[in-house]
Amino acid sequence: FDLGSKAIQFKLARLQRKRHQEADGSHHNSLQLDMRIELDDDIRVSVNAGIVMVNIVHILVRGELTVLMRPLLHEQPVVGSVQVFFLDSPEVDFVFKVDKAGTVINAMLPTIRNLIKKTVTDSVDSAIVIPDRKFIQLKKGSETAANVDWYTLAHAWPIGILRLRVASARGLHGADISFRSRKGTSDPYCVLRVGRMSERTSKVYRTIDPEWPSDEWH
């Protein structure tokens, strides 16, 4: 395999100083670096898809990466730990070719592509998309480090619960044609995403102006 020659590009960096409150009531000062990352390069990776060998020849990865450095210390290395994560799933796309083409294989290409993309996306999401993150402890073996609850830092508890209700939508695209009316209709639903977690509302049938039940909370 060949992972290409271009380096990952970092753009739109934003550095903020914050004060975090942990679940146990303690506070820590921190630095948060938000940056846009992008990798757009020709590569060569072969994947055995069972009935055919798939060769990925180009990849695109794009997303906003957060690097959280806390707590801030009055000694080297200045920060006690580093956490790296995406707030939302990064965009992942690629171009691939197959060794053997044919009517059956060509018909299966969209399915193969979606399967590979889902596998890659799920692997990234489960490793580094909130609530999952990469945690690296930098400061060890000092009096300052002994006073820090590293377990709480590495396994952050939620500071609250967010509940959402989708109320309504207007003027959606009518995907289904009705013989009784020139206007199309649909059976719309809404997908809510936070980090790698998602929830789907119920369907509202035969309308382009849906209203969801007032007691449907997520």
C-alpha positions as CSV (number, residue, x, y, z in Angstrom):
1,F,0.0,0.0,0.0
2,D,0.9,3.7,-0.4
3,L,-0.6,6.4,1.8
4,G,0.3,9.2,-0.5
5,S,2.8,12.1,-0.4
6,K,0.8,15.0,0.9
7,A,0.7,16.0,4.6
8,I,-2.5,16.7,6.4
9,Q,-3.3,20.4,6.1
10,F,-4.3,22.4,9.2
11,K,-6.4,25.5,8.7
12,L,-8.4,28.1,10.7
13,A,-6.8,27.5,14.0
14,R,-8.4,29.1,17.0
15,L,-6.9,29.1,20.5
16,Q,-9.0,29.7,23.6
17,R,-8.3,29.7,27.3
18,K,-11.1,28.1,29.3
19,R,-12.0,27.2,32.8
20,H,-13.5,23.7,33.2
21,Q,-15.7,22.4,36.0
22,E,-15.5,18.7,36.6
23,A,-18.2,16.4,37.9
24,D,-16.6,16.4,41.4
25,G,-16.8,20.2,41.6
26,S,-13.1,20.9,41.0
27,H,-11.9,23.5,38.4
28,H,-9.1,23.4,35.9
29,N,-7.7,26.0,33.5
30,S,-7.2,24.8,30.0
31,L,-6.2,25.7,26.5
32,Q,-8.5,24.6,23.6
33,L,-7.1,24.6,20.1
34,D,-9.7,24.1,17.3
35,M,-8.5,23.6,13.8
36,R,-9.8,22.5,10.4
37,I,-8.0,19.5,9.0
38,E,-8.0,18.3,5.4
39,L,-6.3,15.4,3.6
40,D,-6.9,15.2,-0.2
41,D,-4.4,12.9,-1.8
42,D,-3.8,10.0,-4.2
43,I,-3.1,6.8,-2.3
44,R,-3.0,3.1,-3.1
45,V,-4.7,0.7,-0.6
46,S,-6.1,-2.7,-1.5
47,V,-9.1,-4.1,0.3
48,N,-10.4,-7.6,-0.1
49,A,-14.2,-7.3,-0.5
50,G,-14.8,-11.0,-0.8
51,I,-15.7,-11.5,-4.4
52,V,-13.5,-8.7,-5.7
53,M,-10.3,-6.8,-4.8
54,V,-11.0,-3.1,-4.3
55,N,-8.1,-0.6,-4.8
56,I,-8.6,2.8,-3.1
57,V,-6.8,5.3,-5.3
58,H,-7.9,8.6,-3.7
59,I,-9.0,9.7,-0.3
60,L,-10.6,12.9,1.2
61,V,-10.8,13.5,4.9
62,R,-12.1,16.8,6.2
63,G,-13.3,17.9,9.7
64,E,-12.8,20.1,12.7
65,L,-10.4,18.7,15.2
66,T,-10.1,19.9,18.8
67,V,-7.0,19.6,21.0
68,L,-7.8,20.2,24.7
69,M,-4.8,20.8,27.0
70,R,-5.5,20.6,30.7
71,P,-4.8,21.3,33.5
72,L,-2.4,24.2,33.0
73,L,0.6,23.8,35.3
74,H,3.2,26.1,36.8
75,E,6.0,23.7,35.8
76,Q,7.1,21.8,32.8
77,P,5.6,20.6,30.5
78,V,3.0,23.4,31.3
79,V,0.0,21.2,30.5
80,G,-0.8,18.0,32.4
81,S,-2.6,16.2,29.6
82,V,-3.8,16.4,26.0
83,Q,-7.1,15.2,24.7
84,V,-7.8,15.0,20.9
85,F,-11.3,14.6,19.5
86,F,-13.8,15.6,16.8
87,L,-17.0,17.2,17.9
88,D,-18.7,15.8,14.7
89,S,-17.9,12.9,12.5
90,P,-15.3,14.0,9.9
91,E,-16.2,13.8,6.2
92,V,-14.6,10.8,4.6
93,D,-14.8,10.0,0.9
94,F,-12.7,8.1,-1.6
95,V,-12.3,6.9,-5.2
96,F,-11.7,3.2,-5.9
97,K,-11.2,0.8,-8.7
98,V,-11.8,-2.9,-9.0
99,D,-9.5,-5.6,-10.5
100,K,-12.3,-7.3,-12.4
101,A,-15.3,-5.5,-13.9
102,G,-18.5,-7.0,-15.2
103,T,-22.2,-6.5,-15.1
104,V,-22.7,-8.1,-11.7
105,I,-19.6,-6.4,-10.1
106,N,-20.6,-3.0,-11.5
107,A,-24.1,-3.4,-10.1
108,M,-22.6,-4.1,-6.7
109,L,-20.1,-1.2,-6.7
110,P,-22.4,1.3,-4.8
111,T,-23.0,-1.4,-2.1
112,I,-19.3,-2.1,-1.8
113,R,-18.4,1.6,-1.6
114,N,-21.0,2.3,1.1
115,L,-19.8,-0.7,3.1
116,I,-16.2,0.4,3.0
117,K,-17.1,4.0,3.8
118,K,-19.3,2.9,6.8
119,T,-16.5,0.7,8.1
120,V,-14.0,3.5,7.9
121,T,-16.4,6.1,9.4
122,D,-17.4,3.8,12.3
123,S,-13.8,3.1,13.1
124,V,-13.0,6.8,13.3
125,D,-16.2,7.6,15.2
126,S,-15.6,4.9,17.8
127,A,-12.0,6.1,18.4
128,I,-12.0,9.9,18.4
129,V,-15.4,11.4,17.9
130,I,-17.2,12.7,21.1
131,P,-17.9,11.2,23.5
132,D,-14.8,9.1,22.7
133,R,-11.4,10.8,22.6
134,K,-7.7,10.2,22.7
135,F,-6.2,11.0,26.1
136,I,-2.5,11.5,26.7
137,Q,-1.1,12.2,30.2
138,L,2.0,14.3,30.0
139,K,2.7,15.1,33.7
140,K,3.6,12.2,36.0
141,G,5.5,11.7,39.2
142,S,5.3,15.1,40.9
143,E,3.4,16.7,43.8
144,T,1.3,18.7,41.3
145,A,0.4,15.6,39.3
146,A,-0.5,13.7,42.5
147,N,-3.2,16.3,43.3
148,V,-4.9,15.9,39.9
149,D,-7.7,13.4,39.4
150,W,-6.4,11.9,36.1
151,Y,-9.2,9.4,35.9
152,T,-11.9,12.1,35.9
153,L,-9.9,14.0,33.2
154,A,-9.6,10.9,31.0
155,H,-13.2,9.8,31.5
156,A,-15.1,13.1,31.6
157,W,-18.6,12.9,33.1
158,P,-21.3,14.9,31.3
159,I,-22.1,18.2,33.0
160,G,-25.7,18.1,32.0
161,I,-28.4,16.5,29.9
162,L,-29.7,18.0,26.7
163,R,-33.2,17.0,25.5
164,L,-34.5,18.1,22.1
165,R,-37.9,18.0,20.5
166,V,-38.3,18.5,16.7
167,A,-41.4,20.7,16.4
168,S,-42.2,21.1,12.6
169,A,-40.9,21.7,9.1
170,R,-42.3,23.5,6.1
171,G,-42.1,23.2,2.4
172,L,-40.1,20.0,2.2
173,H,-39.5,18.3,-1.2
174,G,-42.3,16.0,-2.2
175,A,-40.7,12.7,-3.2
176,D,-44.0,10.8,-3.8
177,I,-46.3,11.8,-6.6
178,S,-50.0,11.9,-5.7
179,F,-52.6,11.2,-8.4
180,R,-55.1,13.4,-6.6
181,S,-52.9,16.5,-6.6
182,R,-50.1,18.0,-8.7
183,K,-48.1,18.5,-5.6
184,G,-45.8,15.8,-4.4
185,T,-45.9,14.4,-0.9
186,S,-43.5,12.6,1.4
187,D,-43.2,10.6,4.7
188,P,-40.6,12.8,6.4
189,Y,-38.5,12.2,9.5
190,C,-35.6,14.1,11.1
191,V,-32.2,12.8,12.1
192,L,-30.5,14.5,15.1
193,R,-26.8,14.1,15.4
194,V,-24.4,15.0,18.2
195,G,-20.9,13.7,17.9
196,R,-21.1,10.1,16.8
197,M,-24.5,9.6,18.4
198,S,-27.8,10.0,16.4
199,E,-31.5,9.8,17.0
200,R,-34.3,9.6,14.5
201,T,-37.8,11.0,14.9
202,S,-40.9,9.1,14.0
203,K,-42.3,9.4,10.4
204,V,-45.1,11.8,9.6
205,Y,-46.9,10.3,6.7
206,R,-48.1,11.9,3.4
207,T,-47.1,15.6,4.0
208,I,-44.5,18.2,3.1
209,D,-45.3,20.3,6.2
210,P,-44.8,17.8,9.0
211,E,-45.5,18.4,12.7
212,W,-44.2,16.0,15.3
213,P,-45.9,15.0,18.5
214,S,-45.4,17.4,21.4
215,D,-44.4,14.6,23.7
216,E,-41.7,13.2,21.4
217,W,-38.4,14.1,23.1
218,H,-34.9,12.9,22.4
